[in-house]
């Protein structure tokens, strides 16, 4: 499941994220890209552990592509 959040604000070393239904998540800024600004979108891939293991090869490829910034 891919889940989209929008950067709603910054507070100390935290980023305030809001989804389309208005739910708010506070996330450590060091665990997000450094160039985020208000209004930026961030996406989280959410897996159950069982699904993560079965999708491990594709997940590894996605992580490497993100690290290498390959589209």
URPE-V494500 format. One record per pair of residues at least 24 apart in sequence whose C-alpha atoms are under 8 Angstrom apart, sorted by the first residue. I is the first residue (numbers start at 1). J is the second residue. D is the distance in whole Angstrom. If there is no record, write none. Layout:
i = {I & I}
j = {J & J}
d = {D & D}
//
This chain:
i = {1 & 1 & 1 & 2 & 2 & 2 & 2 & 3 & 3 & 3 & 3 & 4 & 4 & 4 & 4 & 5 & 5 & 5 & 6 & 6 & 6 & 6 & 6 & 7 & 7 & 7 & 7 & 7 & 7 & 7 & 8 & 8 & 9}
j = {45 & 46 & 47 & 43 & 44 & 45 & 46 & 43 & 44 & 45 & 46 & 41 & 42 & 43 & 44 & 41 & 42 & 43 & 38 & 39 & 40 & 41 & 42 & 36 & 37 & 38 & 39 & 40 & 41 & 42 & 38 & 39 & 38}
d = {6 & 5 & 7 & 6 & 6 & 5 & 6 & 5 & 5 & 6 & 7 & 7 & 6 & 5 & 7 & 6 & 5 & 6 & 8 & 6 & 6 & 4 & 6 & 8 & 7 & 5 & 5 & 5 & 6 & 8 & 6 & 6 & 6}
//
